[in-house]
């Protein structure tokens, strides 16, 4: 899954690898990790939703990932992207 958001004249790219579970974002050529493939809690969790917050300048980007209850590794997840508490994008992707 790859998503580009345009915020304050900056492009922020969010990328999640469906196979490894790693979740990263890139801004100004710098890549930062939100979920590491080496963290066991990336792969095993009882929670269906997880929220990530990223500060870009004066804006706060919140990403809420919701997974299905059964066979989550084989089904699509729902992603909601909020900028300063306003929904700007929603998609279903692996």
C-alpha positions in Angstrom: 0.0 0.0 0.0 1.3 3.4 -1.0 -0.4 6.7 -0.3 0.8 10.2 -1.1 -0.5 13.2 0.9 0.2 16.8 0.0 0.4 18.9 3.2 1.9 22.4 3.6 3.5 22.1 0.1 5.2 18.9 1.2 4.6 15.4 -0.2 4.4 12.7 2.5 4.4 9.1 1.3 3.1 6.4 3.5 4.0 2.8 2.6 3.0 -0.5 4.2 4.4 -3.8 3.1 1.7 -6.4 3.4 4.1 -9.3 3.6 6.4 -8.0 6.4 4.0 -5.7 8.1 6.5 -2.8 8.1 4.8 0.7 8.0 6.9 3.7 7.0 6.5 7.3 5.9 8.9 9.5 3.8 9.1 13.2 3.8 11.8 15.4 2.3 13.7 12.2 1.4 13.9 11.0 5.0 12.2 7.6 5.7 10.9 7.0 9.2 9.4 3.8 10.6 6.0 3.6 12.2 5.9 -0.2 12.5 9.0 -2.4 12.2 8.9 -5.9 10.7 11.3 -6.9 13.6 8.8 -6.0 16.3 6.6 -9.1 17.2 3.7 -6.9 18.1 3.5 -5.8 14.4 2.4 -9.4 13.6 0.5 -10.5 16.7 -2.1 -8.2 18.2 -5.6 -8.6 19.7 -6.6 -5.0 18.8 -8.5 -4.5 15.6 -7.5 -0.8 15.2 -4.2 1.0 15.7 -3.6 4.7 15.5 -0.3 6.4 14.4 0.5 10.1 14.8 3.1 12.0 12.8 4.0 15.7 13.3 4.9 17.4 10.0 5.6 21.1 10.7 2.6 22.5 12.5 0.2 19.8 11.2 -0.6 16.5 12.9 -1.3 13.5 10.7 -3.2 10.7 12.3 -3.4 7.3 10.5 -5.9 4.8 11.8 -5.5 1.2 10.5 -8.3 -1.2 11.0 -7.8 -4.9 10.3 -10.4 -7.6 9.9 -11.0 -10.0 12.7 -10.3 -13.3 10.9 -7.4 -14.0 8.4 -6.1 -10.4 8.6 -2.9 -11.3 6.7 -5.0 -12.4 3.7 -7.6 -9.6 3.6 -7.7 -5.9 3.0 -7.2 -3.4 5.9 -9.0 0.0 6.1 -6.8 3.1 6.4 -8.1 6.6 7.4 -5.8 9.6 7.1 -6.6 12.7 9.2 -4.8 16.0 9.0 -5.5 18.1 12.1 -8.5 15.9 12.9 -10.0 16.3 9.4 -10.5 13.2 7.3 -8.6 13.7 4.0 -8.3 10.1 2.7 -9.7 6.7 3.2 -8.9 3.5 1.4 -9.0 -0.3 1.7 -5.7 -2.0 0.8 -3.5 -5.0 1.8 
